[in-house]
């Protein structure tokens, strides 16, 4: 029996409620996989109360509920590339000095997934080897998952750790619309998370993954040898075209295809949004209810 008939047989046996739940989970997984194709980063997230909050919660002290800290830990799966692969998948490659970061921001996506915390990191660009920066005066904004907003903290184990004043070789991509939590703005994202951020050493720029070192002259040679064709920004419509092809080949059910189309249309015409203080407070209370009243000590 072919895969298509097996899938349809199983699909017909599910109740409408199971179908809706399965489709929603599949949509979120597929969207993440599509972005990961460019970024080579996967994320596995887990929420828990911070250990400092455990004693208050366990003693049923509800007076300072708003201050109970909730920690989300993200374990990222990172991939390492060759220089040619980094070059091919980047919309911007540059060397830049790190000068500081923003406060955390809680972003609500357009695809119905949970909000997520991001932090912007600021750089002064020294040299550009591919692409075009979006800001004036050689400034650059790089956004990473992770940070703190109110009583919610997100620890991203796959984020690049930056040193004040240090110079980095950055492999970056950008998003043209509201896909993957992207808000309106000039921000870029690291290819592969930490893997796309190479610190300058006495020997050259060193990969945080493999320890390989690249020299500036090698970057210049790569610039000359690679195609000058501009790589398009990540966008919802291009990602949806892949889903459409699979649907037209009979590999996906119509309900799934239509829901993916709805999300793609929404993401292509608007952006994700930064949540207000009142929205963050409401979300914090929702997480407390979901986590329950008997927290466990977590190894940190």
C-alpha positions in Angstrom: 0.0 0.0 0.0 1.4 3.4 -0.9 2.2 6.0 1.7 -0.7 8.2 0.5 -3.4 5.5 1.0 -2.0 4.6 4.5 -2.1 8.3 5.5 -5.6 8.8 4.3 -6.8 5.7 6.0 -5.4 6.8 9.3 -6.7 10.3 8.8 -10.3 9.1 8.2 -10.2 7.1 11.5 -9.6 10.3 13.6 -12.3 12.3 15.3 -12.7 15.9 14.2 -11.2 17.1 17.5 -8.1 14.8 16.9 -7.8 16.1 13.4 -7.8 19.8 14.5 -5.2 19.1 17.2 -3.0 17.1 14.9 -3.1 19.7 12.2 -2.2 22.5 14.6 0.8 20.6 15.9 1.9 19.7 12.4 1.6 23.3 11.3 3.9 24.6 14.1 6.4 21.8 13.5 6.5 22.4 9.7 6.9 26.1 10.0 9.8 25.6 12.4 11.4 23.1 10.0 11.1 25.5 7.1 12.9 28.3 8.9 15.4 25.7 10.2 16.3 24.8 6.6 17.9 28.3 6.3 19.1 28.7 9.9 20.0 25.1 10.7 18.7 25.5 14.2 16.1 23.5 16.0 14.6 24.4 19.5 13.3 22.3 22.3 11.7 24.4 25.0 10.7 23.7 28.6 9.0 25.9 31.2 9.6 25.7 35.0 9.5 27.9 38.1 12.8 29.3 39.2 14.1 27.7 42.4 13.9 31.1 44.2 10.1 31.0 43.7 9.6 27.4 44.9 9.5 28.2 48.6 6.8 30.9 48.2 4.7 28.7 46.0 5.0 25.6 48.2 3.9 27.6 51.2 0.8 28.9 49.4 2.0 32.5 49.7 -0.1 34.1 47.0 0.6 37.7 48.0 3.6 38.0 45.6 2.3 35.8 42.8 3.3 38.4 40.2 6.9 38.1 41.2 7.1 34.3 40.8 9.8 33.8 38.2 9.2 31.4 35.4 12.1 30.2 33.4 11.9 28.8 29.9 15.0 26.8 28.9 15.7 26.4 25.2 18.0 23.6 24.1 19.0 24.3 20.5 20.3 21.8 18.0 23.0 23.6 16.0 24.7 22.6 12.8 28.1 23.7 11.5 28.8 24.4 7.8 31.8 25.0 5.6 32.6 28.6 4.7 31.0 28.1 1.3 27.7 26.9 2.9 27.6 29.8 5.3 28.2 32.1 2.4 25.4 30.5 0.3 22.8 30.7 3.1 23.5 34.2 4.4 21.8 37.4 3.2 24.5 39.5 5.1 28.1 38.6 6.0 30.1 41.2 7.8 32.7 41.8 10.5 31.4 44.0 13.4 32.2 45.0 17.0 29.7 44.3 19.7 28.5 47.4 21.6 25.5 46.4 23.7 22.0 45.0 23.9 18.4 45.9 24.4 16.0 44.8 27.2 14.2 41.6 26.5 10.9 41.8 24.5 8.0 39.3 24.5 6.9 38.7 20.9 3.5 37.2 19.9 3.7 35.3 16.6 1.1 35.2 13.9 0.9 31.4 13.6 -0.9 30.8 17.0 2.2 29.5 18.8 3.2 30.6 22.3 4.9 34.0 22.7 8.7 34.0 23.0 11.3 36.4 24.4 13.9 38.0 22.2 16.8 40.4 22.8 18.5 42.7 20.2 22.3 42.9 20.1 23.9 46.0 18.6 27.1 46.1 16.5 29.3 48.6 14.6 30.1 47.1 11.2 33.7 47.3 10.0 33.5 45.3 6.7 30.8 43.8 4.6 31.5 40.7 2.5 28.0 40.0 1.2 24.6 41.8 1.2 23.5 45.2 2.4 23.0 46.4 6.0 19.6 48.0 6.8 20.7 50.7 9.1 22.7 53.9 8.6 26.1 54.8 10.1 27.3 51.2 9.9 25.0 50.0 12.7 23.7 46.5 12.9 20.9 44.8 15.0 21.1 41.1 15.5 18.2 39.4 17.3 18.4 36.3 19.3 15.9 34.2 21.3 16.3 34.6 25.0 16.3 37.3 27.7 14.1 38.5 30.6 10.7 40.3 30.5 9.1 41.0 33.9 9.0 37.7 35.9 9.6 35.5 32.8 13.1 34.5 31.8 14.2 32.6 28.7 17.6 30.8 28.7 18.7 30.0 25.2 21.5 27.4 25.2 22.1 28.0 21.5 22.5 31.7 21.6 25.9 33.4 20.9 27.6 34.7 24.1 29.0 38.1 23.2 31.9 40.1 24.8 31.8 43.9 25.0 34.1 45.4 22.4 35.0 42.1 20.7 34.9 41.8 16.9 33.0 39.0 15.2 32.5 37.6 11.8 28.7 37.3 11.5 26.7 35.1 9.1 23.2 36.5 9.0 19.8 36.1 7.4 16.8 38.4 7.4 13.0 37.9 7.3 10.9 39.9 4.9 7.6 39.6 6.8 5.9 38.3 10.0 7.3 34.8 9.7 8.9 33.1 12.7 8.2 35.8 15.3 9.6 38.5 13.1 8.5 42.1 14.0 8.8 45.1 11.8 12.4 46.5 11.9 16.0 46.3 10.6 17.0 43.2 12.6 19.0 40.2 11.3 19.3 36.7 12.7 22.4 34.4 13.1 22.7 31.5 10.7 22.5 28.5 13.0 22.4 30.6 16.2 25.7 30.5 18.0 27.3 28.7 15.0 27.0 31.9 12.9 29.0 34.1 15.2 32.8 33.7 14.9 35.0 35.7 17.3 38.2 37.4 16.2 41.4 35.9 17.7 45.1 36.4 16.9 44.9 33.7 14.3 41.7 35.0 12.6 38.0 34.5 13.1 37.3 31.3 15.0 34.2 29.1 14.6 32.5 28.4 18.0 31.5 24.9 16.8 34.5 23.4 15.0 37.3 25.7 16.1 38.2 26.3 12.5 39.8 29.7 11.7 39.2 31.8 8.6 41.4 34.8 7.6 40.1 38.0 6.1 41.8 37.3 2.8 39.9 34.0 2.6 36.6 36.0 3.0 37.6 38.3 0.3 38.4 35.4 -2.0 35.1 33.8 -1.2 33.4 37.0 -2.1 35.0 37.0 -5.5 34.4 33.3 -6.2 30.8 33.0 -5.1 27.8 34.0 -7.2 26.8 37.6 -6.9 23.1 36.6 -7.1 21.2 38.1 -4.2 19.7 35.6 -1.8 16.1 36.4 -1.0 14.9 37.0 2.6 13.0 34.3 4.4 9.3 34.9 3.7 6.0 33.2 4.2 5.0 32.9 0.6 8.2 31.1 -0.5 7.8 28.7 2.4 4.2 28.1 1.5 5.1 27.2 -2.1 6.8 24.1 -0.8 3.7 23.1 1.1 1.6 23.8 -2.0 3.8 21.5 -4.1 3.4 18.7 -1.6 -0.3 19.2 -1.5 -0.7 19.1 -5.3 1.3 15.9 -5.3 -1.2 14.4 -2.9 1.1 14.2 0.1 -1.0 16.5 2.3 -4.7 16.7 3.3 -6.7 19.7 2.1 -7.5 20.9 5.7 -3.8 21.1 6.5 -3.1 22.9 3.2 -5.8 25.5 3.7 -4.7 26.2 7.3 -1.1 26.7 6.1 -2.3 29.0 3.3 -4.2 31.1 5.9 -1.2 31.4 8.1 1.1 32.3 5.1 -1.3 35.0 3.9 -1.4 36.4 7.4 2.3 36.4 7.9 3.0 37.9 4.5 0.8 40.9 5.1 1.7 41.8 8.7 4.3 41.4 11.4 4.5 39.7 14.8 4.0 42.1 17.6 5.8 43.0 20.9 3.4 42.4 23.8 2.4 45.1 26.2 3.0 45.0 30.0 -0.7 44.0 30.6 -0.5 41.2 28.0 2.8 39.9 29.5 1.2 39.9 33.0 -1.8 37.9 31.7 0.5 35.5 30.0 2.6 35.1 33.2 -0.5 34.2 35.1 -1.5 31.7 32.5 1.9 30.0 32.7 1.5 29.8 36.5 -1.9 28.1 36.1 -0.4 25.7 33.6 2.6 24.8 35.7 0.5 24.0 38.8 0.9 24.6 42.5 3.5 21.9 43.3 6.8 22.9 41.6 9.9 20.8 41.8 13.5 22.0 42.3 15.2 22.2 38.9 18.9 21.7 38.4 20.2 25.1 37.0 
